[in-house]
Amino acid sequence: MQHLAYEYAKRGAYLALVARREVSLREVGDRALALGSPGVLVLPADVSKPQNCEKFVDDTIRYFGRRKSDIPISRFIDLACSDERLTGESNQSD
């Protein structure tokens, strides 16, 4: 997944990186900054645990603020959890 982070970084995206290994995350974050990301938040967490998922969503919102419509957010967050505060979308079917 780090290659995806690098591609977003090259395009000037802000990144919130979440995984269990902090050292690896920091290495990816440092490289993303060098590739052009204006901001990287490193959050060591096990996303298989719902309480961690809620915390990283809260931490990301607190750090970067709410999503603005002109800033794309990777749909990969849906693999771990989904939160309409970040995506601006409800998970409920119409």
C-alpha positions in Angstrom: 0.0 0.0 0.0 2.9 2.4 0.4 3.1 2.8 -3.4 -0.4 4.2 -3.3 0.6 6.7 -0.6 3.6 7.7 -2.8 1.4 8.2 -5.8 -1.0 10.4 -3.8 2.0 12.3 -2.4 3.4 13.0 -5.9 0.0 14.6 -6.6 0.2 16.8 -3.5 -2.3 15.0 -1.3 -2.4 15.2 2.4 -2.1 11.7 3.9 -3.2 9.9 7.0 -1.2 6.7 7.3 -2.6 4.0 9.5 -1.0 0.6 10.3 0.3 -1.3 13.3 4.1 -0.7 12.7 5.0 2.9 13.6 8.6 2.7 12.3 7.4 1.5 8.9 4.7 4.2 8.8 7.2 6.9 9.7 9.5 5.8 6.8 6.6 5.9 4.4 5.5 9.3 5.8 9.0 10.7 5.4 9.2 9.5 1.8 5.7 10.9 1.0 6.8 14.3 2.3 9.9 14.2 0.1 7.7 13.3 -2.9 5.5 16.3 -2.4 2.8 15.6 0.2 2.2 18.9 2.1 1.2 17.0 5.2 1.4 13.5 6.6 -0.2 12.2 9.8 1.2 8.9 11.1 -1.2 6.9 13.2 -0.1 3.5 14.5 -3.2 1.4 15.1 -4.8 -2.0 14.5 -7.7 -1.1 12.1 -9.3 -4.5 12.8 -10.4 -3.1 16.2 -13.5 -0.8 15.9 -12.3 1.4 18.8 -9.0 2.1 17.0 -10.8 2.8 13.7 -13.0 5.4 15.5 -9.9 7.0 17.1 -8.0 7.3 13.8 -10.9 8.9 12.1 -11.3 11.3 15.0 -7.5 12.0 15.0 -7.5 12.6 11.2 -10.4 15.0 11.4 -8.8 16.9 14.3 -5.4 17.1 12.5 -6.6 18.0 9.0 -10.1 19.3 9.6 -13.2 18.2 7.9 -13.1 17.1 4.3 -13.4 19.8 1.7 -15.2 19.0 -1.6 -12.1 19.7 -3.6 -9.9 17.3 -1.7 -10.2 13.6 -2.8 -10.2 11.0 0.0 -9.1 7.5 -0.8 -11.9 5.0 -0.8 -9.4 2.6 0.9 -10.7 3.8 4.2 -13.8 1.7 3.4 -11.7 -1.4 3.8 -11.2 -0.6 7.5 -14.2 1.5 8.4 -16.3 4.2 6.9 -17.2 7.4 8.5 -19.4 10.0 6.8 -17.5 12.8 8.7 -14.6 12.0 6.4 -16.2 10.9 3.2 -19.3 13.2 3.3 -21.4 10.2 2.3 -23.8 8.1 4.3 -23.4 4.3 4.2 -27.2 3.9 4.2 -28.9 2.8 1.0 -31.4 5.2 -0.5 
